[in-house]
Amino acid sequence: MAKIMIVDDSKLMRKKLSDILSASGHTIVLECDNGKSATEGYLAFKPDIVTMDMNMPGMNGIETIGIIMKIDPSARIIIVSSDSNEKTILEGIRSGAKNYLVKPFRDEH
């Protein structure tokens, strides 16, 4: 299964994602609450998949995705955000994200 890094400024959302993904057999290698720790964590842990929130204090998700994609153009990032604005979704995909999941979501998603 995959090594996953969860990036979200909400502790509750990190816990929910961690519980869902762990129950599916994945390993959570790191949970980050901001973009700076996510970029440092990506270098240290080289996760297979990153879940990325868009709206975080400091460096937002788009900026963080850009830095991670410079580090590793083959990075697999899935945006998990409450921002369902089409412009934001497209900007995230153009930045390098492979998919987008809008919060709130059901566990099976």
JOHUBEL-V975395 format. One line per field, one symbol per residue. phi: phi as a letter, one per 20 degrees, with the letter a starting at -180 (. if undefined). Layout:
BEGIN
phi=???
END
This chain:
BEGIN
phi=.eecddcafefffgfffffffffenedeeadcdbffffffffffdlffccecfedcfmefffffggfffffbgegdddfcbeedfgffgffffffpfeabceefcegff
END
